[in-house]
Amino acid sequence: MIRAVIFDVGECLVDETTEYGTWADWLGVPRHTFHAMFGAVIAQDRDYRETFQEFRPGFDLNVERERRAQAGRPETFGEEDLYPDVREALAALRAGGLWLGIAGNQTVRAGRVLRELFAGDVDLIGTSDDWGASKPAPEFFERVAQVVPVEVEEMLYVGDRVDNDIRPAHAAGMHTALVRRGPWATIQWRSEEALKLPTFRVESLLELSGLIARFNGSVR
């Protein structure tokens, strides 16, 4: 039985195309070049943050985030950056009586933006900066399990990455849904883990409501 659905943020709820474009601008490199290197780094199963090192060795992402903020160009996102299925999907899941949460690797600043966007739509918003633990560390998912008011085996974690989302959530005892969008899911979609680990594999978040209803009906 699935009673709660918890969503990752980047490339699950939020399309990060604009944000990574602004990082290319900050680095002073063409956006298409930055995006090409970003994809190459992911395809090589490296940490995406190594992309910045390819253009500027010694790059410190946390320091540069603060420099951007001080320069009046902070990392940010808004309603226009949400994937078009997000609002309708959340409404359908809520109408189905499910508890909803958002939990991802995000900064305090991003957490404030998420609360402005989703305070009326979900029951909980938590970030890695809030909790002092980042995916894919087990501690992150232990924290999710602590704050969501159902048993861990009644939780569905939805994300776009096998390595950061599906694998560790599955190891924590949660059901998982892999959504096919963004660079990670596109690259990982046909991998062995992507085929075997998720409870659901979806092209759109709008599929979740029906899939969960059928799943719950099958286990009663």
Summary of the structure (lengths in Angstrom):
residues: 220
radius of gyration: 17.3
end to end distance: 7.8
largest distance: 56.6
contacts: 697
relative contact order: 0.17
helix: 54%
strand: 14%
